[in-house]
Amino acid sequence: MYYGLDIPNIGAFSDARALADLARTAEDAGWDGIFLWDTLHYLAENKPVADAWIALTAVAMKTERIKIGLQVAVPARRRPAKLAREIVTLDRLSNGRLILGVGLGTNEDKGFGAFGEEMEVKKRAKILDESLDVLQGLWSGKPFSYTGERHQVKEITFLPTAMRTSGVPIWIGWLWPKKKPMERAMRFEGASPQRFVDNEFGELGPGDIRQLKAYMEERRAPGAPFDIVVGGPVFEAVRNEKARATLLAVQEAGATWALQRVEPEDEIATIREAIKQGPPKLQGA
């Protein structure tokens, strides 16, 4: 299982230089990935916010090995042609280290309502699907056209392509246990759902992960790689046996990545020291 950091672009973490320095610290300490939030105004009342894409560029420039990405980007409020250019440029800048996490976003992010973006979730899901179709078509490096309800593309060829012939890996984020997004994730390279049951957020447990893994194995080509990304007590597991047992259980169930979530109110100095510890080493892994 790989270990990553899920870091906000808000408050003290709105400084792109500070984020790049944290990423370098993480790379030196042996972490496998660093992922930034892509919020415009979520949890950001009276707090500064960084543009996540520009901040991620700073991260790419300061690192060499660690995977980078967004958790999650919201294509439904972006023009897909511009997004395709940005993604491929960033992928090439990072020498193929980019992973694109995408989702619908939350209406609690005032970046939707304040600017007249689509608020109805089902409509936003349709826009997301069309946007992903356009992104993949433009990444192909071949003549591409498209006719959808929201997006239309007259035949055009975008170059260069992404570093990998298959394009930039895409992880689909959603609220578990909704079923429709699982069908969307099946078409891509990974899933990063968050559990939402009885109006409470949580992380996927081993049973959830086994269910998701079985669903994908039944419907995807045999042997096709697929990431299952979960949150977990990664910092705590360095010294706490119970936390290590939690991570080991999700790994054995089929999770391939565990992300440590960082909150906007956390202190950068405290997070830096936790990152320096490196990810945990699990017995039996």
Phi and psi restraints in degrees (value plus and minus 20) as a CYANA .aco file:
   2 TYR   PHI    -113.9   -73.9
   2 TYR   PSI     136.2   176.2
   3 TYR   PHI    -143.0  -103.0
   3 TYR   PSI     112.0   152.0
   4 GLY   PHI    -155.8  -115.8
   4 GLY   PSI     152.8   192.8
   5 LEU   PHI    -135.9   -95.9
   5 LEU   PSI     116.7   156.7
   6 ASP   PHI    -134.8   -94.8
   6 ASP   PSI      80.0   120.0
   7 ILE   PHI    -136.4   -96.4
   7 ILE   PSI     114.5   154.5
   8 PRO   PHI     -91.5   -51.5
   8 PRO   PSI     143.6   183.6
   9 ASN   PHI    -130.7   -90.7
   9 ASN   PSI      16.2    56.2
  10 ILE   PHI    -146.6  -106.6
  10 ILE   PSI     132.6   172.6
  11 GLY   PHI      41.7    81.7
  11 GLY   PSI    -151.1  -111.1
  12 ALA   PHI     -82.4   -42.4
  12 ALA   PSI     -41.3    -1.3
  13 PHE   PHI    -111.9   -71.9
  13 PHE   PSI      -4.8    35.2
  14 SER   PHI    -110.4   -70.4
  14 SER   PSI     -19.7    20.3
  15 ASP   PHI    -110.4   -70.4
  15 ASP   PSI      90.8   130.8
  16 ALA   PHI     -81.0   -41.0
  16 ALA   PSI     -55.0   -15.0
  17 ARG   PHI     -85.5   -45.5
  17 ARG   PSI     -61.8   -21.8
  18 ALA   PHI     -83.8   -43.8
  18 ALA   PSI     -60.0   -20.0
  19 LEU   PHI     -84.3   -44.3
  19 LEU   PSI     -60.5   -20.5
  20 ALA   PHI     -84.7   -44.7
  20 ALA   PSI     -58.9   -18.9
  21 ASP   PHI     -85.8   -45.8
  21 ASP   PSI     -60.7   -20.7
  22 LEU   PHI     -82.2   -42.2
  22 LEU   PSI     -59.3   -19.3
  23 ALA   PHI     -84.2   -44.2
  23 ALA   PSI     -60.0   -20.0
  24 ARG   PHI     -86.6   -46.6
  24 ARG   PSI     -60.4   -20.4
  25 THR   PHI     -80.2   -40.2
  25 THR   PSI     -62.9   -22.9
  26 ALA   PHI     -84.1   -44.1
  26 ALA   PSI     -62.8   -22.8
  27 GLU   PHI     -81.7   -41.7
  27 GLU   PSI     -64.8   -24.8
  28 ASP   PHI     -84.1   -44.1
  28 ASP   PSI     -50.2   -10.2
  29 ALA   PHI    -107.1   -67.1
  29 ALA   PSI     -22.6    17.4
  30 GLY   PHI      78.1   118.1
  30 GLY   PSI     -10.1    29.9
  31 TRP   PHI     -89.4   -49.4
  31 TRP   PSI     138.7   178.7
  32 ASP   PHI    -120.5   -80.5
  32 ASP   PSI     -42.0    -2.0
  33 GLY   PHI    -179.4  -139.4
  33 GLY   PSI     134.0   174.0
  34 ILE   PHI    -155.3  -115.3
  34 ILE   PSI     107.1   147.1
  35 PHE   PHI    -147.3  -107.3
  35 PHE   PSI     113.6   153.6
  36 LEU   PHI    -124.2   -84.2
  36 LEU   PSI     130.3   170.3
  37 TRP   PHI     -88.4   -48.4
  37 TRP   PSI     137.5   177.5
  38 ASP   PHI    -144.9  -104.9
  38 ASP   PSI      40.7    80.7
  39 THR   PHI    -118.0   -78.0
  39 THR   PSI     128.6   168.6
  40 LEU   PHI    -114.1   -74.1
  40 LEU   PSI     -56.9   -16.9
  41 HIS   PHI    -176.8  -136.8
  41 HIS   PSI       5.9    45.9
  42 TYR   PHI    -101.5   -61.5
  42 TYR   PSI     107.9   147.9
  43 LEU   PHI      36.3    76.3
  43 LEU   PSI       9.9    49.9
  44 ALA   PHI    -141.2  -101.2
  44 ALA   PSI      -1.9    38.1
  45 GLU   PHI     -79.9   -39.9
  45 GLU   PSI     102.7   142.7
  46 ASN   PHI      41.3    81.3
  46 ASN   PSI       4.8    44.8
  47 LYS   PHI    -144.7  -104.7
  47 LYS   PSI     125.7   165.7
  48 PRO   PHI     -91.7   -51.7
  48 PRO   PSI     131.2   171.2
  49 VAL   PHI    -153.6  -113.6
  49 VAL   PSI     117.7   157.7
  50 ALA   PHI    -116.6   -76.6
  50 ALA   PSI     129.5   169.5
  51 ASP   PHI     -88.2   -48.2
  51 ASP   PSI     100.3   140.3
  52 ALA   PHI     -85.0   -45.0
  52 ALA   PSI     -54.4   -14.4
  53 TRP   PHI     -89.9   -49.9
  53 TRP   PSI     -61.0   -21.0
  54 ILE   PHI     -88.8   -48.8
  54 ILE   PSI     -60.1   -20.1
  55 ALA   PHI     -81.4   -41.4
  55 ALA   PSI     -60.3   -20.3
  56 LEU   PHI     -87.7   -47.7
  56 LEU   PSI     -49.4    -9.4
  57 THR   PHI     -83.9   -43.9
  57 THR   PSI     -62.5   -22.5
  58 ALA   PHI     -81.7   -41.7
  58 ALA   PSI     -59.4   -19.4
  59 VAL   PHI     -82.0   -42.0
  59 VAL   PSI     -64.6   -24.6
  60 ALA   PHI     -80.6   -40.6
  60 ALA   PSI     -58.7   -18.7
  61 MET   PHI     -91.5   -51.5
  61 MET   PSI     -44.2    -4.2
  62 LYS   PHI    -115.8   -75.8
  62 LYS   PSI     -26.6    13.4
  63 THR   PHI    -146.9  -106.9
  63 THR   PSI     148.1   188.1
  64 GLU   PHI    -151.0  -111.0
  64 GLU   PSI     -50.9   -10.9
  65 ARG   PHI    -135.2   -95.2
  65 ARG   PSI     -60.6   -20.6
  66 ILE   PHI     -84.7   -44.7
  66 ILE   PSI     120.9   160.9
  67 LYS   PHI     -89.0   -49.0
  67 LYS   PSI     126.8   166.8
  68 ILE   PHI    -150.2  -110.2
  68 ILE   PSI     136.4   176.4
  69 GLY   PHI     157.2   197.2
  69 GLY   PSI    -194.0  -154.0
  70 LEU   PHI    -139.6   -99.6
  70 LEU   PSI     120.7   160.7
  71 GLN   PHI    -153.1  -113.1
  71 GLN   PSI      72.0   112.0
  72 VAL   PHI    -143.2  -103.2
  72 VAL   PSI     133.9   173.9
  73 ALA   PHI     -97.7   -57.7
  73 ALA   PSI     136.7   176.7
  74 VAL   PHI    -142.2  -102.2
  74 VAL   PSI      64.9   104.9
  75 PRO   PHI     -78.4   -38.4
  75 PRO   PSI     -43.8    -3.8
  76 ALA   PHI     -83.8   -43.8
  76 ALA   PSI     -37.0     3.0
  77 ARG   PHI    -132.3   -92.3
  77 ARG   PSI       0.5    40.5
  78 ARG   PHI    -146.8  -106.8
  78 ARG   PSI     132.8   172.8
  79 ARG   PHI     -98.2   -58.2
  79 ARG   PSI     101.9   141.9
  80 PRO   PHI     -82.9   -42.9
  80 PRO   PSI     -51.1   -11.1
  81 ALA   PHI     -86.0   -46.0
  81 ALA   PSI     -64.7   -24.7
  82 LYS   PHI     -84.3   -44.3
  82 LYS   PSI     -60.5   -20.5
  83 LEU   PHI     -83.9   -43.9
  83 LEU   PSI     -60.1   -20.1
  84 ALA   PHI     -81.4   -41.4
  84 ALA   PSI     -62.4   -22.4
  85 ARG   PHI     -82.9   -42.9
  85 ARG   PSI     -65.8   -25.8
  86 GLU   PHI     -82.3   -42.3
  86 GLU   PSI     -64.4   -24.4
  87 ILE   PHI     -85.0   -45.0
  87 ILE   PSI     -67.2   -27.2
  88 VAL   PHI     -85.9   -45.9
  88 VAL   PSI     -59.4   -19.4
  89 THR   PHI     -81.0   -41.0
  89 THR   PSI     -64.7   -24.7
  90 LEU   PHI     -88.5   -48.5
  90 LEU   PSI     -57.6   -17.6
  91 ASP   PHI     -81.9   -41.9
  91 ASP   PSI     -63.9   -23.9
  92 ARG   PHI     -91.4   -51.4
  92 ARG   PSI     -56.9   -16.9
  93 LEU   PHI     -80.2   -40.2
  93 LEU   PSI     -56.0   -16.0
  94 SER   PHI    -110.2   -70.2
  94 SER   PSI     -15.7    24.3
  95 ASN   PHI      40.9    80.9
  95 ASN   PSI      23.3    63.3
  96 GLY   PHI      61.4   101.4
  96 GLY   PSI       2.8    42.8
  97 ARG   PHI    -115.9   -75.9
  97 ARG   PSI     -20.6    19.4
  98 LEU   PHI     -99.0   -59.0
  98 LEU   PSI     116.0   156.0
  99 ILE   PHI    -142.1  -102.1
  99 ILE   PSI     109.7   149.7
 100 LEU   PHI    -122.0   -82.0
 100 LEU   PSI      86.1   126.1
 101 GLY   PHI    -106.3   -66.3
 101 GLY   PSI     111.6   151.6
 102 VAL   PHI    -151.3  -111.3
 102 VAL   PSI     135.8   175.8
 103 GLY   PHI    -186.1  -146.1
 103 GLY   PSI    -191.5  -151.5
 104 LEU   PHI    -107.3   -67.3
 104 LEU   PSI     -35.9     4.1
 105 GLY   PHI      56.6    96.6
 105 GLY   PSI     157.3   197.3
 106 THR   PHI    -143.3  -103.3
 106 THR   PSI     121.8   161.8
 107 ASN   PHI     -88.2   -48.2
 107 ASN   PSI     -30.4     9.6
 108 GLU   PHI     -91.8   -51.8
 108 GLU   PSI     -35.5     4.5
 109 ASP   PHI     -99.3   -59.3
 109 ASP   PSI      91.3   131.3
 110 LYS   PHI     -85.3   -45.3
 110 LYS   PSI     -27.3    12.7
 111 GLY   PHI     -85.5   -45.5
 111 GLY   PSI     -29.9    10.1
 112 PHE   PHI    -109.7   -69.7
 112 PHE   PSI     -87.7   -47.7
 113 GLY   PHI     -83.7   -43.7
 113 GLY   PSI     -56.5   -16.5
 114 ALA   PHI     -87.6   -47.6
 114 ALA   PSI     -41.1    -1.1
 115 PHE   PHI    -138.6   -98.6
 115 PHE   PSI      -4.7    35.3
 116 GLY   PHI      54.3    94.3
 116 GLY   PSI       1.9    41.9
 117 GLU   PHI     -95.0   -55.0
 117 GLU   PSI     141.4   181.4
 118 GLU   PHI     -81.4   -41.4
 118 GLU   PSI     106.6   146.6
 119 MET   PHI    -121.3   -81.3
 119 MET   PSI     -40.2    -0.2
 120 GLU   PHI    -100.6   -60.6
 120 GLU   PSI     101.9   141.9
 121 VAL   PHI     -83.1   -43.1
 121 VAL   PSI     -62.2   -22.2
 122 LYS   PHI     -83.7   -43.7
 122 LYS   PSI     -59.0   -19.0
 123 LYS   PHI     -86.8   -46.8
 123 LYS   PSI     -58.1   -18.1
 124 ARG   PHI     -86.7   -46.7
 124 ARG   PSI     -53.2   -13.2
 125 ALA   PHI     -84.1   -44.1
 125 ALA   PSI     -61.0   -21.0
 126 LYS   PHI     -83.6   -43.6
 126 LYS   PSI     -61.6   -21.6
 127 ILE   PHI     -83.7   -43.7
 127 ILE   PSI     -60.1   -20.1
 128 LEU   PHI     -79.5   -39.5
 128 LEU   PSI     -66.6   -26.6
 129 ASP   PHI     -81.8   -41.8
 129 ASP   PSI     -63.2   -23.2
 130 GLU   PHI     -84.3   -44.3
 130 GLU   PSI     -61.1   -21.1
 131 SER   PHI     -81.4   -41.4
 131 SER   PSI     -61.2   -21.2
 132 LEU   PHI     -86.0   -46.0
 132 LEU   PSI     -57.6   -17.6
 133 ASP   PHI     -79.8   -39.8
 133 ASP   PSI     -64.8   -24.8
 134 VAL   PHI     -87.6   -47.6
 134 VAL   PSI     -63.6   -23.6
 135 LEU   PHI     -76.0   -36.0
 135 LEU   PSI     -69.7   -29.7
 136 GLN   PHI     -85.7   -45.7
 136 GLN   PSI     -56.9   -16.9
 137 GLY   PHI     -85.2   -45.2
 137 GLY   PSI     -62.3   -22.3
 138 LEU   PHI     -91.1   -51.1
 138 LEU   PSI     -50.1   -10.1
 139 TRP   PHI     -90.3   -50.3
 139 TRP   PSI     -36.5     3.5
 140 SER   PHI     -86.8   -46.8
 140 SER   PSI     -43.5    -3.5
 141 GLY   PHI      56.5    96.5
 141 GLY   PSI     -11.0    29.0
 142 LYS   PHI    -137.3   -97.3
 142 LYS   PSI     142.4   182.4
 143 PRO   PHI     -75.4   -35.4
 143 PRO   PSI     112.9   152.9
 144 PHE   PHI    -160.2  -120.2
 144 PHE   PSI     117.3   157.3
 145 SER   PHI    -157.7  -117.7
 145 SER   PSI     141.4   181.4
 146 TYR   PHI    -179.3  -139.3
 146 TYR   PSI     120.4   160.4
 147 THR   PHI    -150.9  -110.9
 147 THR   PSI      91.0   131.0
 148 GLY   PHI    -147.6  -107.6
 148 GLY   PSI    -198.6  -158.6
 149 GLU   PHI     -90.0   -50.0
 149 GLU   PSI     -57.2   -17.2
 150 ARG   PHI    -122.9   -82.9
 150 ARG   PSI     -58.7   -18.7
 151 HIS   PHI    -139.0   -99.0
 151 HIS   PSI     117.3   157.3
 152 GLN   PHI    -150.7  -110.7
 152 GLN   PSI     118.8   158.8
 153 VAL   PHI    -152.1  -112.1
 153 VAL   PSI     100.0   140.0
 154 LYS   PHI     -97.5   -57.5
 154 LYS   PSI     132.1   172.1
 155 GLU   PHI     -71.6   -31.6
 155 GLU   PSI     108.4   148.4
 156 ILE   PHI    -177.3  -137.3
 156 ILE   PSI     134.0   174.0
 157 THR   PHI    -140.0  -100.0
 157 THR   PSI     107.8   147.8
 158 PHE   PHI    -124.8   -84.8
 158 PHE   PSI     109.2   149.2
 159 LEU   PHI    -152.6  -112.6
 159 LEU   PSI     129.0   169.0
 160 PRO   PHI    -101.7   -61.7
 160 PRO   PSI     155.5   195.5
 161 THR   PHI    -106.8   -66.8
 161 THR   PSI     152.4   192.4
 162 ALA   PHI     -86.1   -46.1
 162 ALA   PSI     146.4   186.4
 163 MET   PHI     -83.0   -43.0
 163 MET   PSI     -58.0   -18.0
 164 ARG   PHI    -113.6   -73.6
 164 ARG   PSI     120.1   160.1
 165 THR   PHI     -80.4   -40.4
 165 THR   PSI     -47.4    -7.4
 166 SER   PHI    -101.8   -61.8
 166 SER   PSI     -24.5    15.5
 167 GLY   PHI      73.0   113.0
 167 GLY   PSI    -194.4  -154.4
 168 VAL   PHI     -96.7   -56.7
 168 VAL   PSI     109.6   149.6
 169 PRO   PHI     -79.7   -39.7
 169 PRO   PSI     119.2   159.2
 170 ILE   PHI    -137.9   -97.9
 170 ILE   PSI     107.5   147.5
 171 TRP   PHI    -127.6   -87.6
 171 TRP   PSI     112.0   152.0
 172 ILE   PHI    -117.4   -77.4
 172 ILE   PSI     106.1   146.1
 173 GLY   PHI    -124.6   -84.6
 173 GLY   PSI     124.5   164.5
 174 TRP   PHI    -185.2  -145.2
 174 TRP   PSI    -200.0  -160.0
 175 LEU   PHI    -115.7   -75.7
 175 LEU   PSI      94.3   134.3
 176 TRP   PHI     -95.6   -55.6
 176 TRP   PSI     120.3   160.3
 177 PRO   PHI    -126.0   -86.0
 177 PRO   PSI      16.1    56.1
 178 LYS   PHI     -77.4   -37.4
 178 LYS   PSI     119.0   159.0
 179 LYS   PHI    -109.7   -69.7
 179 LYS   PSI     -57.7   -17.7
 180 LYS   PHI     -77.3   -37.3
 180 LYS   PSI     -63.7   -23.7
 181 PRO   PHI     -83.7   -43.7
 181 PRO   PSI     -43.7    -3.7
 182 MET   PHI     -83.4   -43.4
 182 MET   PSI     -55.5   -15.5
 183 GLU   PHI     -85.3   -45.3
 183 GLU   PSI     -58.2   -18.2
 184 ARG   PHI     -84.9   -44.9
 184 ARG   PSI     -66.3   -26.3
 185 ALA   PHI     -82.1   -42.1
 185 ALA   PSI     -52.6   -12.6
 186 MET   PHI     -75.7   -35.7
 186 MET   PSI     -48.3    -8.3
 187 ARG   PHI    -105.1   -65.1
 187 ARG   PSI     -24.5    15.5
 188 PHE   PHI    -143.7  -103.7
 188 PHE   PSI    -176.7  -136.7
 189 GLU   PHI    -124.8   -84.8
 189 GLU   PSI     -23.5    16.5
 190 GLY   PHI    -194.5  -154.5
 190 GLY   PSI     147.8   187.8
 191 ALA   PHI    -153.8  -113.8
 191 ALA   PSI     115.2   155.2
 192 SER   PHI    -152.5  -112.5
 192 SER   PSI      40.6    80.6
 193 PRO   PHI     -95.3   -55.3
 193 PRO   PSI     135.1   175.1
 194 GLN   PHI    -135.6   -95.6
 194 GLN   PSI     116.9   156.9
 195 ARG   PHI     -94.1   -54.1
 195 ARG   PSI     114.9   154.9
 196 PHE   PHI    -159.6  -119.6
 196 PHE   PSI      79.2   119.2
 197 VAL   PHI    -152.4  -112.4
 197 VAL   PSI     114.8   154.8
 198 ASP   PHI      34.8    74.8
 198 ASP   PSI      20.1    60.1
 199 ASN   PHI      42.5    82.5
 199 ASN   PSI       4.2    44.2
 200 GLU   PHI    -146.1  -106.1
 200 GLU   PSI     116.3   156.3
 201 PHE   PHI    -105.4   -65.4
 201 PHE   PSI     127.5   167.5
 202 GLY   PHI    -182.2  -142.2
 202 GLY   PSI    -194.4  -154.4
 203 GLU   PHI    -124.0   -84.0
 203 GLU   PSI     133.1   173.1
 204 LEU   PHI     -83.2   -43.2
 204 LEU   PSI     116.0   156.0
 205 GLY   PHI    -113.7   -73.7
 205 GLY   PSI     155.8   195.8
 206 PRO   PHI     -75.3   -35.3
 206 PRO   PSI     -59.4   -19.4
 207 GLY   PHI     -84.2   -44.2
 207 GLY   PSI     -62.0   -22.0
 208 ASP   PHI     -81.3   -41.3
 208 ASP   PSI     -64.1   -24.1
 209 ILE   PHI     -84.4   -44.4
 209 ILE   PSI     -62.6   -22.6
 210 ARG   PHI     -82.0   -42.0
 210 ARG   PSI     -59.1   -19.1
 211 GLN   PHI     -83.9   -43.9
 211 GLN   PSI     -64.9   -24.9
 212 LEU   PHI     -84.4   -44.4
 212 LEU   PSI     -64.0   -24.0
 213 LYS   PHI     -81.2   -41.2
 213 LYS   PSI     -65.0   -25.0
 214 ALA   PHI     -83.0   -43.0
 214 ALA   PSI     -60.9   -20.9
 215 TYR   PHI     -78.8   -38.8
 215 TYR   PSI     -65.9   -25.9
 216 MET   PHI     -89.7   -49.7
 216 MET   PSI     -59.9   -19.9
 217 GLU   PHI     -86.4   -46.4
 217 GLU   PSI     -50.4   -10.4
 218 GLU   PHI     -94.1   -54.1
 218 GLU   PSI     -43.7    -3.7
 219 ARG   PHI    -136.1   -96.1
 219 ARG   PSI     -31.7     8.3
 220 ARG   PHI    -125.1   -85.1
 220 ARG   PSI     142.5   182.5
 221 ALA   PHI     -80.0   -40.0
 221 ALA   PSI     120.0   160.0
 222 PRO   PHI     -76.2   -36.2
 222 PRO   PSI     111.8   151.8
 223 GLY   PHI      61.1   101.1
 223 GLY   PSI     -24.6    15.4
 224 ALA   PHI     -87.9   -47.9
 224 ALA   PSI     104.8   144.8
 225 PRO   PHI     -84.3   -44.3
 225 PRO   PSI     122.8   162.8
 226 PHE   PHI    -171.0  -131.0
 226 PHE   PSI     104.0   144.0
 227 ASP   PHI    -108.7   -68.7
 227 ASP   PSI     116.9   156.9
 228 ILE   PHI    -135.2   -95.2
 228 ILE   PSI      95.8   135.8
 229 VAL   PHI    -130.5   -90.5
 229 VAL   PSI     105.4   145.4
 230 VAL   PHI    -149.6  -109.6
 230 VAL   PSI     137.8   177.8
 231 GLY   PHI    -106.2   -66.2
 231 GLY   PSI     137.0   177.0
 232 GLY   PHI    -191.4  -151.4
 232 GLY   PSI     150.5   190.5
 233 PRO   PHI    -100.5   -60.5
 233 PRO   PSI      46.3    86.3
 234 VAL   PHI     -90.2   -50.2
 234 VAL   PSI     -65.3   -25.3
 235 PHE   PHI     -77.4   -37.4
 235 PHE   PSI     -68.5   -28.5
 236 GLU   PHI     -84.5   -44.5
 236 GLU   PSI     -51.3   -11.3
 237 ALA   PHI     -89.1   -49.1
 237 ALA   PSI     -33.6     6.4
 238 VAL   PHI     -81.8   -41.8
 238 VAL   PSI     -55.3   -15.3
 239 ARG   PHI    -143.8  -103.8
 239 ARG   PSI     -29.7    10.3
 240 ASN   PHI    -131.7   -91.7
 240 ASN   PSI     100.8   140.8
 241 GLU   PHI     -86.4   -46.4
 241 GLU   PSI     -57.4   -17.4
 242 LYS   PHI     -82.6   -42.6
 242 LYS   PSI     -62.2   -22.2
 243 ALA   PHI     -85.7   -45.7
 243 ALA   PSI     -58.7   -18.7
 244 ARG   PHI     -82.3   -42.3
 244 ARG   PSI     -59.7   -19.7
 245 ALA   PHI     -83.6   -43.6
 245 ALA   PSI     -57.4   -17.4
 246 THR   PHI     -81.4   -41.4
 246 THR   PSI     -66.2   -26.2
 247 LEU   PHI     -87.0   -47.0
 247 LEU   PSI     -59.8   -19.8
 248 LEU   PHI     -83.2   -43.2
 248 LEU   PSI     -58.7   -18.7
 249 ALA   PHI     -84.9   -44.9
 249 ALA   PSI     -62.0   -22.0
 250 VAL   PHI     -92.3   -52.3
 250 VAL   PSI     -52.0   -12.0
 251 GLN   PHI     -84.8   -44.8
 251 GLN   PSI     -66.1   -26.1
 252 GLU   PHI     -85.1   -45.1
 252 GLU   PSI     -47.2    -7.2
 253 ALA   PHI     -95.4   -55.4
 253 ALA   PSI     -39.9     0.1
 254 GLY   PHI     110.1   150.1
 254 GLY   PSI     -20.1    19.9
 255 ALA   PHI     -85.6   -45.6
 255 ALA   PSI     119.1   159.1
 256 THR   PHI    -127.6   -87.6
 256 THR   PSI     -39.4     0.6
 257 TRP   PHI    -153.9  -113.9
 257 TRP   PSI     121.2   161.2
 258 ALA   PHI    -142.5  -102.5
 258 ALA   PSI     105.5   145.5
 259 LEU   PHI    -129.4   -89.4
 259 LEU   PSI     114.0   154.0
 260 GLN   PHI    -109.2   -69.2
 260 GLN   PSI      97.2   137.2
 261 ARG   PHI    -101.1   -61.1
 261 ARG   PSI     114.8   154.8
 262 VAL   PHI    -130.1   -90.1
 262 VAL   PSI     118.0   158.0
 263 GLU   PHI    -119.5   -79.5
 263 GLU   PSI     132.7   172.7
 264 PRO   PHI     -78.0   -38.0
 264 PRO   PSI     -49.9    -9.9
 265 GLU   PHI    -103.7   -63.7
 265 GLU   PSI     -25.7    14.3
 266 ASP   PHI     -85.4   -45.4
 266 ASP   PSI     131.9   171.9
 267 GLU   PHI    -106.5   -66.5
 267 GLU   PSI     114.6   154.6
 268 ILE   PHI     -79.7   -39.7
 268 ILE   PSI     -61.7   -21.7
 269 ALA   PHI     -81.6   -41.6
 269 ALA   PSI     -61.0   -21.0
 270 THR   PHI     -85.5   -45.5
 270 THR   PSI     -63.4   -23.4
 271 ILE   PHI     -86.2   -46.2
 271 ILE   PSI     -58.6   -18.6
 272 ARG   PHI     -80.7   -40.7
 272 ARG   PSI     -63.3   -23.3
 273 GLU   PHI     -85.7   -45.7
 273 GLU   PSI     -57.4   -17.4
 274 ALA   PHI     -86.6   -46.6
 274 ALA   PSI     -58.2   -18.2
 275 ILE   PHI     -84.5   -44.5
 275 ILE   PSI     -59.0   -19.0
 276 LYS   PHI     -81.0   -41.0
 276 LYS   PSI     -45.1    -5.1
 277 GLN   PHI     -83.5   -43.5
 277 GLN   PSI     -43.6    -3.6
 278 GLY   PHI      61.6   101.6
 278 GLY   PSI     150.5   190.5
 279 PRO   PHI     -94.7   -54.7
 279 PRO   PSI     140.8   180.8
 280 PRO   PHI     -93.4   -53.4
 280 PRO   PSI     140.5   180.5
 281 LYS   PHI    -132.4   -92.4
 281 LYS   PSI      98.6   138.6
 282 LEU   PHI    -114.1   -74.1
 282 LEU   PSI     107.3   147.3
 283 GLN   PHI     -90.7   -50.7
 283 GLN   PSI     117.9   157.9
 284 GLY   PHI      65.6   105.6
 284 GLY   PSI     -24.4    15.6
